Amino acid sequence: MSKKNLYIILIVCLVIVTGIYFFNSFKPENIVIKKGLNNKNVSKDLSEAEKLKALNRDIMNQAKDMNADESIININDTDHILGDLKKAKVTMVVYGDFENKFSSSYAKTIKSVREKYGDDIVIAYRHFYFKSEQNTILSAIASECAAEQDKFWEMYYKLYNIEDGIFGEEKRAESAKSIGLDMEKYEQCMKEEKYMDKIVEQKEKAEKAYILGVPVSFINGEKIIGDSPMEDFIDSAGYNRKGLINIIDKHLEK
């Protein structure tokens, strides 16, 4: 037999062996086994996701269950309020940060709450800030300086509606002018940082009540974490949550 014929025979044998291997690999029973292995991996991934969901749920529930003292959940003389305490059946105390995008979104929701429930609800706002955010503190002071001239809520909505989200002295001054503040009094108030102690005290009391971020609100003492919408919703962990309408209606029925 010539070398050429021998090479041809060896090549044919190699092709046959390779074909048999691939044929066996794609037998239905082997495919089922592979699918089974993939399903195990998927089940494992789903199991891990469920664990994370449960952990997130537990953390949220623990945070909600932590008791806050009466100074946190009750409205007092230092608060800025929307509504009439004598007429309202429900109180809502809100902690926010003027440079926090979730607080900004929640400000719009609070406006909707007020429009829907009118005199049945009274809303109070308090300050919370992060240590690294100096502009947040100055914006909080600006709102308090506006309150000196009985225009807290006008300034509140102006600050939360700064479109580009970039705060600074110029933007605060523009907001103050647009709501008709006496600018000389406003600028003097800002220069003195007149309400710094009040703002710091509100933040420190909030932290003692386990408020670590904003927005957070208390509806008749019930703790609501985050930028909750009006309607019921599904949270980031996939759990059904009550919206503000459902929560407020529940307290109105009591």
C-alpha positions as a Markdown table, in Angstrom:
| # | Residue | x | y | z |
|---|---|---|---|---|
| 1 | Met | 0.0 | 0.0 | 0.0 |
| 2 | Ser | 1.4 | 3.3 | -0.9 |
| 3 | Lys | 2.0 | 6.1 | 1.6 |
| 4 | Lys | -0.6 | 8.2 | -0.1 |
| 5 | Asn | -3.4 | 5.6 | 0.3 |
| 6 | Leu | -2.4 | 5.1 | 4.0 |
| 7 | Tyr | -2.8 | 8.8 | 4.6 |
| 8 | Ile | -6.2 | 8.8 | 3.0 |
| 9 | Ile | -7.3 | 5.9 | 5.2 |
| 10 | Leu | -6.0 | 7.6 | 8.4 |
| 11 | Ile | -7.9 | 10.8 | 7.5 |
| 12 | Val | -11.2 | 8.9 | 6.8 |
| 13 | Cys | -10.8 | 7.1 | 10.2 |
| 14 | Leu | -10.3 | 10.5 | 12.0 |
| 15 | Val | -13.4 | 11.9 | 10.3 |
| 16 | Ile | -15.5 | 8.9 | 11.4 |
| 17 | Val | -14.3 | 9.0 | 15.0 |
| 18 | Thr | -14.9 | 12.8 | 15.2 |
| 19 | Gly | -18.4 | 12.3 | 13.7 |
| 20 | Ile | -19.2 | 9.6 | 16.3 |
| 21 | Tyr | -18.1 | 11.9 | 19.1 |
| 22 | Phe | -20.2 | 14.8 | 18.0 |
| 23 | Phe | -23.2 | 12.6 | 17.3 |
| 24 | Asn | -23.1 | 11.2 | 20.8 |
| 25 | Ser | -22.7 | 14.7 | 22.3 |
| 26 | Phe | -25.9 | 15.8 | 20.6 |
| 27 | Lys | -28.0 | 12.8 | 21.6 |
| 28 | Pro | -31.4 | 13.8 | 23.1 |
| 29 | Glu | -30.5 | 12.3 | 26.5 |
| 30 | Asn | -27.2 | 14.3 | 26.6 |
| 31 | Ile | -29.1 | 17.5 | 25.8 |
| 32 | Val | -31.5 | 16.8 | 28.6 |
| 33 | Ile | -28.6 | 16.3 | 31.0 |
| 34 | Lys | -27.1 | 19.6 | 29.9 |
| 35 | Lys | -30.4 | 21.3 | 30.2 |
| 36 | Gly | -30.7 | 19.9 | 33.7 |
| 37 | Leu | -27.3 | 21.3 | 34.6 |
| 38 | Asn | -28.3 | 24.7 | 33.3 |
| 39 | Asn | -31.5 | 24.6 | 35.2 |
| 40 | Lys | -29.6 | 23.9 | 38.4 |
| 41 | Asn | -27.5 | 27.0 | 37.7 |
| 42 | Val | -30.6 | 29.0 | 37.0 |
| 43 | Ser | -32.2 | 27.7 | 40.2 |
| 44 | Lys | -29.1 | 28.6 | 42.1 |
| 45 | Asp | -29.2 | 32.1 | 40.7 |
| 46 | Leu | -32.8 | 32.5 | 41.5 |
| 47 | Ser | -32.2 | 31.3 | 45.0 |
| 48 | Glu | -29.5 | 33.9 | 45.5 |
| 49 | Ala | -31.8 | 36.6 | 44.1 |
| 50 | Glu | -34.6 | 35.5 | 46.5 |
| 51 | Lys | -32.2 | 35.7 | 49.4 |
| 52 | Leu | -31.2 | 39.3 | 48.5 |
| 53 | Lys | -34.8 | 40.2 | 48.2 |
| 54 | Ala | -35.6 | 38.8 | 51.6 |
| 55 | Leu | -32.6 | 40.6 | 53.1 |
| 56 | Asn | -33.7 | 43.9 | 51.6 |
| 57 | Arg | -37.2 | 43.3 | 52.9 |
| 58 | Asp | -36.0 | 42.5 | 56.4 |
| 59 | Ile | -33.8 | 45.6 | 56.5 |
| 60 | Met | -36.7 | 47.8 | 55.3 |
| 61 | Asn | -39.0 | 46.3 | 57.9 |
| 62 | Gln | -36.5 | 46.7 | 60.7 |
| 63 | Ala | -35.9 | 50.3 | 59.8 |
| 64 | Lys | -39.7 | 50.9 | 59.8 |
| 65 | Asp | -40.2 | 49.2 | 63.1 |
| 66 | Met | -37.5 | 51.2 | 65.0 |
| 67 | Asn | -39.4 | 53.5 | 67.3 |
| 68 | Ala | -39.0 | 57.2 | 67.1 |
| 69 | Asp | -39.6 | 59.4 | 70.1 |
| 70 | Glu | -42.5 | 61.9 | 70.2 |
| 71 | Ser | -40.3 | 64.9 | 69.2 |
| 72 | Ile | -39.7 | 63.2 | 65.8 |
| 73 | Ile | -43.3 | 62.1 | 65.0 |
| 74 | Asn | -45.2 | 65.1 | 66.5 |
| 75 | Ile | -45.4 | 68.6 | 65.0 |
| 76 | Asn | -44.1 | 71.4 | 67.2 |
| 77 | Asp | -43.9 | 75.2 | 67.3 |
| 78 | Thr | -40.6 | 75.2 | 65.4 |
| 79 | Asp | -42.0 | 73.4 | 62.4 |
| 80 | His | -43.1 | 75.0 | 59.1 |
| 81 | Ile | -46.6 | 73.6 | 58.4 |
| 82 | Leu | -49.0 | 73.3 | 55.5 |
| 83 | Gly | -52.6 | 73.0 | 56.8 |
| 84 | Asp | -54.5 | 73.6 | 60.1 |
| 85 | Leu | -53.6 | 71.4 | 63.1 |
| 86 | Lys | -57.0 | 72.1 | 64.6 |
| 87 | Lys | -58.8 | 70.7 | 61.5 |
| 88 | Ala | -56.5 | 68.0 | 60.3 |
| 89 | Lys | -57.1 | 64.3 | 61.1 |
| 90 | Val | -53.7 | 63.2 | 59.9 |
| 91 | Thr | -50.2 | 64.7 | 60.4 |
| 92 | Met | -47.3 | 64.1 | 58.1 |
| 93 | Val | -43.8 | 65.0 | 59.2 |
| 94 | Val | -41.3 | 65.0 | 56.3 |
| 95 | Tyr | -37.5 | 65.0 | 56.5 |
| 96 | Gly | -35.8 | 66.2 | 53.3 |
| 97 | Asp | -32.6 | 67.6 | 51.7 |
| 98 | Phe | -32.8 | 70.3 | 49.1 |
| 99 | Glu | -30.0 | 68.8 | 47.0 |
| 100 | Asn | -31.3 | 65.2 | 47.1 |
| 101 | Lys | -33.1 | 64.1 | 43.9 |
| 102 | Phe | -35.4 | 61.8 | 45.8 |
| 103 | Ser | -36.4 | 64.6 | 48.2 |
| 104 | Ser | -37.0 | 66.8 | 45.1 |
| 105 | Ser | -39.3 | 64.2 | 43.6 |
| 106 | Tyr | -41.1 | 63.7 | 47.0 |
| 107 | Ala | -41.7 | 67.4 | 47.2 |
| 108 | Lys | -44.0 | 67.1 | 44.1 |
| 109 | Thr | -45.7 | 64.1 | 45.8 |
| 110 | Ile | -46.3 | 66.2 | 49.0 |
| 111 | Lys | -47.9 | 68.9 | 46.9 |
| 112 | Ser | -50.2 | 66.2 | 45.4 |
| 113 | Val | -51.0 | 65.0 | 48.9 |
| 114 | Arg | -52.0 | 68.4 | 50.0 |
| 115 | Glu | -54.1 | 69.0 | 47.0 |
| 116 | Lys | -56.0 | 65.7 | 47.4 |
| 117 | Tyr | -56.6 | 65.8 | 51.2 |
| 118 | Gly | -56.9 | 69.6 | 51.9 |
| 119 | Asp | -57.7 | 70.3 | 55.5 |
| 120 | Asp | -57.7 | 66.6 | 56.4 |
| 121 | Ile | -53.9 | 66.6 | 56.5 |
| 122 | Val | -51.3 | 68.9 | 57.9 |
| 123 | Ile | -47.7 | 68.6 | 56.7 |
| 124 | Ala | -44.5 | 69.7 | 58.5 |
| 125 | Tyr | -41.1 | 69.9 | 56.9 |
| 126 | Arg | -37.7 | 69.3 | 58.7 |
| 127 | His | -34.1 | 69.5 | 57.5 |
| 128 | Phe | -31.7 | 66.6 | 57.0 |
| 129 | Tyr | -28.3 | 67.0 | 55.3 |
| 130 | Phe | -25.1 | 65.1 | 54.7 |
| 131 | Lys | -21.9 | 66.4 | 56.2 |
| 132 | Ser | -20.1 | 66.8 | 52.9 |
| 133 | Glu | -22.8 | 68.9 | 51.3 |
| 134 | Gln | -22.3 | 72.5 | 52.4 |
| 135 | Asn | -24.7 | 73.8 | 49.8 |
| 136 | Thr | -27.5 | 71.7 | 51.3 |
| 137 | Ile | -27.0 | 73.4 | 54.7 |
| 138 | Leu | -26.9 | 76.9 | 53.0 |
| 139 | Ser | -30.1 | 76.0 | 51.1 |
| 140 | Ala | -31.8 | 75.0 | 54.4 |
| 141 | Ile | -30.7 | 78.3 | 56.0 |
| 142 | Ala | -32.1 | 80.1 | 52.9 |
| 143 | Ser | -35.5 | 78.5 | 53.5 |
| 144 | Glu | -35.4 | 79.5 | 57.2 |
| 145 | Cys | -34.5 | 83.1 | 56.2 |
| 146 | Ala | -37.5 | 83.1 | 53.9 |
| 147 | Ala | -39.6 | 81.8 | 56.8 |
| 148 | Glu | -38.6 | 85.0 | 58.7 |
| 149 | Gln | -40.6 | 86.8 | 56.0 |
| 150 | Asp | -43.5 | 84.3 | 56.1 |
| 151 | Lys | -42.5 | 82.7 | 52.8 |
| 152 | Phe | -41.0 | 79.3 | 53.8 |
| 153 | Trp | -43.1 | 77.2 | 51.5 |
| 154 | Glu | -42.7 | 79.6 | 48.6 |
| 155 | Met | -38.9 | 79.2 | 49.0 |
| 156 | Tyr | -39.2 | 75.4 | 49.6 |
| 157 | Tyr | -40.9 | 74.9 | 46.2 |
| 158 | Lys | -38.4 | 77.3 | 44.5 |
| 159 | Leu | -35.4 | 75.4 | 45.8 |
| 160 | Tyr | -36.8 | 72.0 | 45.0 |
| 161 | Asn | -37.6 | 73.2 | 41.5 |
| 162 | Ile | -34.1 | 74.3 | 40.5 |
| 163 | Glu | -34.1 | 72.6 | 37.1 |
| 164 | Asp | -30.4 | 71.8 | 36.6 |
| 165 | Gly | -29.9 | 70.7 | 40.2 |
| 166 | Ile | -26.9 | 72.9 | 40.7 |
| 167 | Phe | -27.1 | 75.0 | 43.8 |
| 168 | Gly | -25.1 | 78.1 | 44.7 |
| 169 | Glu | -25.4 | 81.5 | 46.2 |
| 170 | Glu | -26.6 | 83.0 | 42.9 |
| 171 | Lys | -29.4 | 80.4 | 42.5 |
| 172 | Arg | -30.6 | 80.9 | 46.0 |
| 173 | Ala | -30.6 | 84.7 | 45.6 |
| 174 | Glu | -32.6 | 84.4 | 42.4 |
| 175 | Ser | -35.1 | 82.2 | 44.2 |
| 176 | Ala | -35.3 | 84.7 | 47.0 |
| 177 | Lys | -35.9 | 87.6 | 44.6 |
| 178 | Ser | -38.5 | 85.7 | 42.6 |
| 179 | Ile | -40.8 | 85.2 | 45.7 |
| 180 | Gly | -40.5 | 88.9 | 46.7 |
| 181 | Leu | -38.2 | 88.7 | 49.8 |
| 182 | Asp | -36.7 | 91.8 | 51.2 |
| 183 | Met | -33.2 | 91.1 | 49.9 |
| 184 | Glu | -31.3 | 93.2 | 52.5 |
| 185 | Lys | -32.9 | 91.2 | 55.4 |
| 186 | Tyr | -32.4 | 88.0 | 53.5 |
| 187 | Glu | -28.7 | 88.6 | 52.8 |
| 188 | Gln | -28.1 | 89.6 | 56.4 |
| 189 | Cys | -29.8 | 86.5 | 57.6 |
| 190 | Met | -27.7 | 84.3 | 55.3 |
| 191 | Lys | -24.5 | 86.1 | 56.3 |
| 192 | Glu | -25.1 | 85.4 | 60.0 |
| 193 | Glu | -26.1 | 81.7 | 59.3 |
| 194 | Lys | -28.8 | 82.6 | 61.7 |
| 195 | Tyr | -30.6 | 79.2 | 61.8 |
| 196 | Met | -27.7 | 76.9 | 61.7 |
| 197 | Asp | -28.3 | 75.6 | 65.3 |
| 198 | Lys | -31.9 | 74.7 | 64.4 |
| 199 | Ile | -30.9 | 72.8 | 61.3 |
| 200 | Val | -28.1 | 70.9 | 63.0 |
| 201 | Glu | -30.5 | 70.0 | 65.9 |
| 202 | Gln | -33.1 | 68.6 | 63.5 |
| 203 | Lys | -30.5 | 66.4 | 61.8 |
| 204 | Glu | -29.1 | 65.1 | 65.0 |
| 205 | Lys | -32.5 | 64.2 | 66.4 |
| 206 | Ala | -33.3 | 62.5 | 63.1 |
| 207 | Glu | -30.1 | 60.4 | 63.3 |
| 208 | Lys | -31.0 | 59.3 | 66.8 |
| 209 | Ala | -34.3 | 58.0 | 65.4 |
| 210 | Tyr | -32.4 | 55.9 | 62.9 |
| 211 | Ile | -33.0 | 58.3 | 60.0 |
| 212 | Leu | -29.9 | 57.7 | 57.8 |
| 213 | Gly | -31.2 | 59.1 | 54.5 |
| 214 | Val | -34.0 | 61.0 | 53.0 |
| 215 | Pro | -36.8 | 61.4 | 52.2 |
| 216 | Val | -38.4 | 59.9 | 55.3 |
| 217 | Ser | -41.8 | 60.8 | 56.6 |
| 218 | Phe | -44.1 | 60.0 | 59.5 |
| 219 | Ile | -47.8 | 59.7 | 58.9 |
| 220 | Asn | -49.6 | 59.8 | 62.2 |
| 221 | Gly | -46.3 | 58.3 | 63.6 |
| 222 | Glu | -46.1 | 55.5 | 60.9 |
| 223 | Lys | -42.6 | 55.6 | 59.3 |
| 224 | Ile | -42.5 | 55.8 | 55.5 |
| 225 | Ile | -39.1 | 55.3 | 54.0 |
| 226 | Gly | -38.1 | 56.8 | 50.6 |
| 227 | Asp | -39.8 | 58.6 | 47.8 |
| 228 | Ser | -43.2 | 56.8 | 48.1 |
| 229 | Pro | -45.6 | 57.6 | 45.3 |
| 230 | Met | -49.3 | 58.3 | 45.7 |
| 231 | Glu | -50.4 | 54.9 | 44.3 |
| 232 | Asp | -49.4 | 51.4 | 45.4 |
| 233 | Phe | -46.1 | 50.2 | 43.8 |
| 234 | Ile | -43.6 | 47.4 | 43.5 |
| 235 | Asp | -40.3 | 48.3 | 45.2 |
| 236 | Ser | -36.7 | 47.6 | 43.9 |
| 237 | Ala | -36.7 | 44.2 | 45.6 |
| 238 | Gly | -39.9 | 43.2 | 43.8 |
| 239 | Tyr | -42.3 | 43.5 | 46.8 |
| 240 | Asn | -45.7 | 45.2 | 46.7 |
| 241 | Arg | -45.8 | 48.4 | 48.8 |
| 242 | Lys | -48.6 | 50.6 | 49.8 |
| 243 | Gly | -48.7 | 54.1 | 48.3 |
| 244 | Leu | -49.5 | 57.3 | 50.2 |
| 245 | Ile | -53.2 | 57.3 | 49.3 |
| 246 | Asn | -53.6 | 53.8 | 50.8 |
| 247 | Ile | -51.6 | 54.8 | 54.0 |
| 248 | Ile | -53.3 | 58.1 | 54.5 |
| 249 | Asp | -56.8 | 56.7 | 53.9 |
| 250 | Lys | -56.1 | 54.0 | 56.5 |
| 251 | His | -55.4 | 56.7 | 59.1 |
| 252 | Leu | -58.4 | 58.7 | 58.1 |
| 253 | Glu | -60.6 | 55.7 | 58.8 |
| 254 | Lys | -59.4 | 55.3 | 62.3 |
